[in-house]
Amino acid sequence: MDRDEYPPAMFQEGGQGASVKHINSRDSRGAGACIGAQCRELSNGTKIQIEVVD
């Protein structure tokens, strides 16, 4: 199990006050890699919107 946070720590809103839960390591690392790949070419300070769907 890995600790996973929302909003992600890589964003300004992440960190202190974030929701942290233990989830399956494979899910956590896969989601992190997916978000990282999508944001790789963005400049620091670029605003994005994350839509959470169930």
Distance bins in CASP14 RR format, pairs under 12 A and 6 or more apart:
PFRMAT RR
TARGET T0000
AUTHOR 0000-0000-0000
RMODE 2
METHOD distances of the structure
MODEL  1
1 20 0 0 0 0 0 1 0 0 0 0 0
1 21 0 0 0 0 1 0 0 0 0 0 0
1 22 1 0 1 0 0 0 0 0 0 0 0
1 23 1 0 0 1 0 0 0 0 0 0 0
1 24 1 0 0 1 0 0 0 0 0 0 0
1 25 1 0 0 1 0 0 0 0 0 0 0
1 26 0 0 0 0 0 1 0 0 0 0 0
1 27 0 0 0 0 1 0 0 0 0 0 0
1 28 0 0 0 0 1 0 0 0 0 0 0
1 29 0 0 0 0 0 1 0 0 0 0 0
2 20 0 0 0 0 0 1 0 0 0 0 0
2 21 0 0 0 0 1 0 0 0 0 0 0
2 22 1 0 0 1 0 0 0 0 0 0 0
2 23 1 0 0 1 0 0 0 0 0 0 0
2 24 1 0 0 1 0 0 0 0 0 0 0
2 25 1 0 1 0 0 0 0 0 0 0 0
2 26 0 0 0 0 1 0 0 0 0 0 0
2 27 0 0 0 0 1 0 0 0 0 0 0
2 28 1 1 0 0 0 0 0 0 0 0 0
2 29 1 0 0 1 0 0 0 0 0 0 0
2 30 0 0 0 0 0 1 0 0 0 0 0
2 31 0 0 0 0 0 1 0 0 0 0 0
2 32 0 0 0 0 0 1 0 0 0 0 0
3 9 0 0 0 0 0 1 0 0 0 0 0
3 15 0 0 0 0 0 1 0 0 0 0 0
3 18 0 0 0 0 0 1 0 0 0 0 0
3 19 0 0 0 0 0 1 0 0 0 0 0
3 20 1 0 1 0 0 0 0 0 0 0 0
3 21 1 0 0 1 0 0 0 0 0 0 0
3 22 1 0 1 0 0 0 0 0 0 0 0
3 23 0 0 0 0 1 0 0 0 0 0 0
3 24 0 0 0 0 0 1 0 0 0 0 0
3 25 0 0 0 0 0 1 0 0 0 0 0
3 28 1 0 0 1 0 0 0 0 0 0 0
3 29 0 0 0 0 0 1 0 0 0 0 0
4 14 0 0 0 0 0 1 0 0 0 0 0
4 18 0 0 0 0 1 0 0 0 0 0 0
4 19 0 0 0 0 1 0 0 0 0 0 0
4 20 1 0 0 1 0 0 0 0 0 0 0
4 21 1 0 1 0 0 0 0 0 0 0 0
4 22 1 0 0 1 0 0 0 0 0 0 0
4 23 1 0 1 0 0 0 0 0 0 0 0
4 24 0 0 0 0 1 0 0 0 0 0 0
4 25 0 0 0 0 1 0 0 0 0 0 0
4 26 0 0 0 0 0 1 0 0 0 0 0
4 27 1 0 0 1 0 0 0 0 0 0 0
4 28 1 0 1 0 0 0 0 0 0 0 0
4 29 0 0 0 0 1 0 0 0 0 0 0
4 30 0 0 0 0 0 1 0 0 0 0 0
4 31 1 0 0 1 0 0 0 0 0 0 0
4 32 0 0 0 0 1 0 0 0 0 0 0
4 35 0 0 0 0 0 1 0 0 0 0 0
5 11 0 0 0 0 1 0 0 0 0 0 0
5 13 0 0 0 0 0 1 0 0 0 0 0
5 14 1 0 0 1 0 0 0 0 0 0 0
5 15 1 0 0 1 0 0 0 0 0 0 0
5 16 0 0 0 0 0 1 0 0 0 0 0
5 17 0 0 0 0 1 0 0 0 0 0 0
5 18 1 0 1 0 0 0 0 0 0 0 0
5 19 1 0 0 1 0 0 0 0 0 0 0
5 20 1 0 1 0 0 0 0 0 0 0 0
5 21 0 0 0 0 1 0 0 0 0 0 0
5 22 0 0 0 0 0 1 0 0 0 0 0
5 23 0 0 0 0 0 1 0 0 0 0 0
5 28 0 0 0 0 1 0 0 0 0 0 0
5 31 0 0 0 0 0 1 0 0 0 0 0
5 32 0 0 0 0 0 1 0 0 0 0 0
5 35 0 0 0 0 0 1 0 0 0 0 0
6 13 0 0 0 0 1 0 0 0 0 0 0
6 14 0 0 0 0 1 0 0 0 0 0 0
6 15 0 0 0 0 1 0 0 0 0 0 0
6 17 0 0 0 0 0 1 0 0 0 0 0
6 18 1 0 0 1 0 0 0 0 0 0 0
6 19 1 0 1 0 0 0 0 0 0 0 0
6 20 0 0 0 0 1 0 0 0 0 0 0
6 21 0 0 0 0 1 0 0 0 0 0 0
6 23 0 0 0 0 0 1 0 0 0 0 0
6 28 0 0 0 0 0 1 0 0 0 0 0
6 31 0 0 0 0 0 1 0 0 0 0 0
6 32 0 0 0 0 0 1 0 0 0 0 0
6 35 0 0 0 0 0 1 0 0 0 0 0
6 50 0 0 0 0 1 0 0 0 0 0 0
6 52 1 0 0 1 0 0 0 0 0 0 0
7 13 1 0 1 0 0 0 0 0 0 0 0
7 14 1 0 1 0 0 0 0 0 0 0 0
7 15 1 0 0 1 0 0 0 0 0 0 0
7 16 0 0 0 0 0 1 0 0 0 0 0
7 17 0 0 0 0 1 0 0 0 0 0 0
7 18 1 0 1 0 0 0 0 0 0 0 0
7 19 0 0 0 0 1 0 0 0 0 0 0
7 20 0 0 0 0 0 1 0 0 0 0 0
7 35 0 0 0 0 0 1 0 0 0 0 0
7 48 0 0 0 0 0 1 0 0 0 0 0
7 49 0 0 0 0 0 1 0 0 0 0 0
7 50 1 0 0 1 0 0 0 0 0 0 0
7 52 0 0 0 0 0 1 0 0 0 0 0
8 14 1 0 0 1 0 0 0 0 0 0 0
8 15 0 0 0 0 1 0 0 0 0 0 0
8 18 0 0 0 0 1 0 0 0 0 0 0
8 19 0 0 0 0 0 1 0 0 0 0 0
8 20 0 0 0 0 0 1 0 0 0 0 0
8 28 0 0 0 0 0 1 0 0 0 0 0
8 31 0 0 0 0 1 0 0 0 0 0 0
8 32 1 0 0 1 0 0 0 0 0 0 0
8 33 0 0 0 0 0 1 0 0 0 0 0
8 34 0 0 0 0 0 1 0 0 0 0 0
8 35 1 0 0 1 0 0 0 0 0 0 0
8 36 0 0 0 0 1 0 0 0 0 0 0
8 38 0 0 0 0 0 1 0 0 0 0 0
8 39 0 0 0 0 1 0 0 0 0 0 0
8 48 0 0 0 0 0 1 0 0 0 0 0
8 50 1 0 0 1 0 0 0 0 0 0 0
8 52 0 0 0 0 0 1 0 0 0 0 0
9 15 1 0 1 0 0 0 0 0 0 0 0
9 16 0 0 0 0 0 1 0 0 0 0 0
9 17 0 0 0 0 0 1 0 0 0 0 0
9 18 1 0 0 1 0 0 0 0 0 0 0
9 19 0 0 0 0 0 1 0 0 0 0 0
9 20 0 0 0 0 1 0 0 0 0 0 0
9 28 0 0 0 0 0 1 0 0 0 0 0
9 32 0 0 0 0 0 1 0 0 0 0 0
9 35 0 0 0 0 0 1 0 0 0 0 0
9 36 0 0 0 0 0 1 0 0 0 0 0
10 18 0 0 0 0 0 1 0 0 0 0 0
10 31 0 0 0 0 0 1 0 0 0 0 0
10 32 0 0 0 0 1 0 0 0 0 0 0
10 33 0 0 0 0 0 1 0 0 0 0 0
10 35 1 0 0 1 0 0 0 0 0 0 0
10 36 1 0 0 1 0 0 0 0 0 0 0
10 38 0 0 0 0 0 1 0 0 0 0 0
10 39 1 0 0 1 0 0 0 0 0 0 0
10 40 0 0 0 0 0 1 0 0 0 0 0
10 42 0 0 0 0 0 1 0 0 0 0 0
10 44 0 0 0 0 0 1 0 0 0 0 0
10 45 0 0 0 0 0 1 0 0 0 0 0
10 46 0 0 0 0 0 1 0 0 0 0 0
10 48 0 0 0 0 0 1 0 0 0 0 0
10 50 0 0 0 0 0 1 0 0 0 0 0
11 18 0 0 0 0 1 0 0 0 0 0 0
11 32 0 0 0 0 0 1 0 0 0 0 0
11 35 0 0 0 0 1 0 0 0 0 0 0
11 36 0 0 0 0 0 1 0 0 0 0 0
11 39 0 0 0 0 1 0 0 0 0 0 0
11 42 0 0 0 0 0 1 0 0 0 0 0
11 44 0 0 0 0 0 1 0 0 0 0 0
11 45 0 0 0 0 1 0 0 0 0 0 0
11 46 0 0 0 0 0 1 0 0 0 0 0
11 47 0 0 0 0 1 0 0 0 0 0 0
11 48 1 0 0 1 0 0 0 0 0 0 0
11 49 0 0 0 0 0 1 0 0 0 0 0
11 50 0 0 0 0 1 0 0 0 0 0 0
12 18 0 0 0 0 0 1 0 0 0 0 0
12 44 0 0 0 0 1 0 0 0 0 0 0
12 45 1 0 0 1 0 0 0 0 0 0 0
12 46 0 0 0 0 0 1 0 0 0 0 0
12 47 0 0 0 0 1 0 0 0 0 0 0
12 48 0 0 0 0 0 1 0 0 0 0 0
13 19 0 0 0 0 0 1 0 0 0 0 0
13 45 0 0 0 0 0 1 0 0 0 0 0
13 47 0 0 0 0 0 1 0 0 0 0 0
13 48 0 0 0 0 0 1 0 0 0 0 0
13 49 0 0 0 0 0 1 0 0 0 0 0
13 50 0 0 0 0 1 0 0 0 0 0 0
14 20 0 0 0 0 0 1 0 0 0 0 0
14 50 0 0 0 0 0 1 0 0 0 0 0
19 52 0 0 0 0 0 1 0 0 0 0 0
20 28 0 0 0 0 0 1 0 0 0 0 0
21 27 0 0 0 0 0 1 0 0 0 0 0
21 28 0 0 0 0 1 0 0 0 0 0 0
22 28 0 0 0 0 1 0 0 0 0 0 0
23 29 0 0 0 0 0 1 0 0 0 0 0
23 30 0 0 0 0 0 1 0 0 0 0 0
23 31 0 0 0 0 1 0 0 0 0 0 0
23 32 0 0 0 0 0 1 0 0 0 0 0
24 30 0 0 0 0 1 0 0 0 0 0 0
24 31 0 0 0 0 0 1 0 0 0 0 0
25 31 0 0 0 0 0 1 0 0 0 0 0
25 32 0 0 0 0 0 1 0 0 0 0 0
26 32 0 0 0 0 0 1 0 0 0 0 0
26 33 0 0 0 0 0 1 0 0 0 0 0
27 33 0 0 0 0 0 1 0 0 0 0 0
27 34 0 0 0 0 0 1 0 0 0 0 0
28 34 0 0 0 0 0 1 0 0 0 0 0
28 35 0 0 0 0 0 1 0 0 0 0 0
29 35 0 0 0 0 0 1 0 0 0 0 0
29 36 0 0 0 0 0 1 0 0 0 0 0
30 36 0 0 0 0 1 0 0 0 0 0 0
30 37 0 0 0 0 1 0 0 0 0 0 0
31 37 0 0 0 0 0 1 0 0 0 0 0
31 38 0 0 0 0 0 1 0 0 0 0 0
31 50 0 0 0 0 0 1 0 0 0 0 0
31 52 0 0 0 0 0 1 0 0 0 0 0
32 38 0 0 0 0 1 0 0 0 0 0 0
32 39 0 0 0 0 1 0 0 0 0 0 0
32 40 0 0 0 0 0 1 0 0 0 0 0
32 50 0 0 0 0 0 1 0 0 0 0 0
33 39 0 0 0 0 0 1 0 0 0 0 0
33 40 0 0 0 0 0 1 0 0 0 0 0
34 40 0 0 0 0 0 1 0 0 0 0 0
34 50 0 0 0 0 0 1 0 0 0 0 0
35 42 0 0 0 0 0 1 0 0 0 0 0
35 48 0 0 0 0 1 0 0 0 0 0 0
35 50 0 0 0 0 1 0 0 0 0 0 0
36 42 0 0 0 0 1 0 0 0 0 0 0
36 48 0 0 0 0 0 1 0 0 0 0 0
36 50 0 0 0 0 0 1 0 0 0 0 0
38 46 0 0 0 0 0 1 0 0 0 0 0
38 48 0 0 0 0 1 0 0 0 0 0 0
38 50 0 0 0 0 0 1 0 0 0 0 0
39 45 0 0 0 0 0 1 0 0 0 0 0
39 46 1 0 0 1 0 0 0 0 0 0 0
39 47 0 0 0 0 0 1 0 0 0 0 0
39 48 1 0 0 1 0 0 0 0 0 0 0
39 50 0 0 0 0 0 1 0 0 0 0 0
40 46 0 0 0 0 0 1 0 0 0 0 0
41 48 0 0 0 0 0 1 0 0 0 0 0
42 48 1 0 0 1 0 0 0 0 0 0 0
END
